């Protein structure tokens, strides 16, 4: 069984439940496009924007994508993306943040963070850019 948790962008849990591996394959619980954190056996975690499960004859994987980000500006450096394939049979937890896709107006940041932390980092970037403009 896998623990599947969806958060609101504020960090509040929207819902959490145990799901079966087959429910991921059947796309009953989709986190497509959302910032997702996957925990595997042993406790290691991976975070990225979820893509549809990759189902092939060789194995079944959950796929996460990373944007090529400039973290000083929170802008894309290129259209290149990294894809991470995580075998479904080693996953013990999936967490996703609702409305976290850049299409909803959020920066394409490759980190599993909630609105308060993101807002703080964006304000720090704004203040840094504002003070550098004043110094010029």
C-alpha positions as CSV (number, residue, x, y, z in Angstrom):
1,X,0.0,0.0,0.0
2,X,1.0,3.5,-0.7
3,X,0.2,6.6,1.4
4,X,-1.2,9.2,-1.0
5,X,-1.5,12.8,0.3
6,X,-2.8,15.9,-1.4
7,X,-2.0,19.3,0.1
8,X,-3.5,22.7,-0.6
9,X,-0.9,25.3,-1.6
10,X,-1.1,26.7,1.9
11,X,0.3,23.4,3.3
12,X,-3.0,22.2,4.7
13,X,-3.8,18.6,4.0
14,X,-6.7,18.3,1.5
15,X,-6.9,14.5,1.9
16,X,-4.7,11.5,2.7
17,X,-5.4,7.8,2.2
18,X,-3.9,4.5,1.5
19,X,-4.0,3.4,-2.2
20,X,-3.2,0.3,-4.1
21,X,-0.5,0.2,-6.8
22,X,-3.2,-0.6,-9.4
23,X,-4.9,2.7,-8.7
24,X,-1.9,4.6,-9.9
25,X,-1.7,2.5,-13.1
26,X,-5.4,3.1,-13.7
27,X,-4.9,6.9,-13.1
28,X,-7.6,6.9,-10.4
29,X,-5.3,9.1,-8.2
30,X,-3.6,11.4,-10.6
31,X,-1.1,14.1,-9.7
32,X,-0.4,15.1,-13.3
33,X,1.4,18.4,-13.6
34,X,1.5,19.0,-9.8
35,X,4.6,19.4,-7.7
36,X,5.0,16.0,-6.3
37,X,7.2,14.4,-3.7
38,X,7.7,10.6,-3.9
39,X,9.2,8.6,-1.0
40,X,10.7,5.2,-1.7
41,X,11.6,2.3,0.5
42,X,14.6,3.4,2.6
43,X,13.2,6.9,3.1
44,X,14.8,8.6,0.0
45,X,12.6,11.3,-1.6
46,X,12.3,12.8,-5.0
47,X,10.5,15.9,-6.0
48,X,9.4,17.3,-9.3
49,X,6.4,17.9,-11.5
50,X,4.5,14.7,-12.0
51,X,3.9,13.3,-15.5
52,X,1.6,10.4,-16.3
53,X,2.8,7.0,-15.1
54,X,5.2,5.5,-17.6
55,X,3.9,2.0,-18.3
56,X,6.0,-0.3,-20.4
57,X,6.6,-4.0,-20.8
58,X,9.9,-3.6,-18.9
59,X,8.4,-1.9,-15.8
60,X,6.0,0.6,-14.4
61,X,7.3,3.9,-13.2
62,X,6.0,7.2,-11.9
63,X,7.7,10.0,-13.8
64,X,8.8,13.4,-12.4
65,X,10.1,16.3,-14.4
66,X,12.5,19.1,-13.5
67,X,12.6,22.4,-15.2
68,X,16.0,24.1,-16.1
69,X,15.6,26.9,-13.6
70,X,17.8,29.9,-12.8
71,X,17.2,30.1,-9.0
72,X,18.5,33.7,-8.8
73,X,15.5,34.9,-10.9
74,X,13.1,31.9,-10.8
75,X,13.0,32.0,-14.6
76,X,13.6,29.2,-17.1
77,X,17.2,29.0,-18.5
78,X,16.1,26.7,-21.4
79,X,13.3,24.5,-22.4
80,X,15.3,21.4,-21.4
81,X,13.8,19.1,-18.8
82,X,15.2,16.2,-16.7
83,X,12.9,13.2,-16.3
84,X,13.1,10.9,-13.3
85,X,11.7,7.5,-13.5
86,X,10.7,5.9,-10.2
87,X,9.6,2.2,-10.2
88,X,6.1,1.9,-8.8
89,X,7.0,-1.2,-6.7
90,X,9.4,0.7,-4.5
91,X,7.2,3.7,-3.8
92,X,5.8,4.0,-0.2
93,X,4.4,7.6,-0.4
94,X,3.2,10.1,-2.9
95,X,2.5,13.7,-1.9
96,X,1.3,16.5,-4.2
97,X,0.4,20.1,-4.0
98,X,-2.8,21.2,-5.6
99,X,-2.6,24.0,-8.2
100,X,1.2,24.1,-8.0
101,X,1.8,23.8,-11.8
102,X,3.2,27.0,-13.4
103,X,0.1,27.2,-15.5
104,X,-1.6,28.4,-12.3
105,X,0.7,31.4,-12.0
106,X,3.4,29.9,-9.8
107,X,7.1,30.0,-10.7
108,X,8.4,26.7,-12.2
109,X,10.5,25.9,-9.1
110,X,11.7,22.3,-8.7
111,X,11.1,22.2,-5.0
112,X,8.3,20.8,-2.9
113,X,7.4,24.0,-1.0
114,X,4.2,25.7,0.1
115,X,2.9,29.2,-0.5
116,X,4.5,30.9,2.6
117,X,8.0,29.7,1.8
118,X,7.6,30.5,-1.8
119,X,6.3,34.0,-1.0
120,X,9.2,34.6,1.3
121,X,11.8,33.6,-1.3
122,X,10.1,35.7,-4.0
123,X,10.0,38.7,-1.6
124,X,13.8,38.2,-0.9
125,X,14.4,38.2,-4.6
126,X,12.3,41.3,-5.1
127,X,14.1,43.1,-2.2
128,X,17.5,42.1,-3.6
129,X,16.6,43.4,-7.1
130,X,15.1,46.5,-5.7
131,X,18.1,47.4,-3.6
132,X,20.5,46.8,-6.5
133,X,18.4,49.2,-8.7
134,X,18.6,51.8,-6.0
135,X,22.4,51.4,-5.8
136,X,22.8,52.0,-9.5
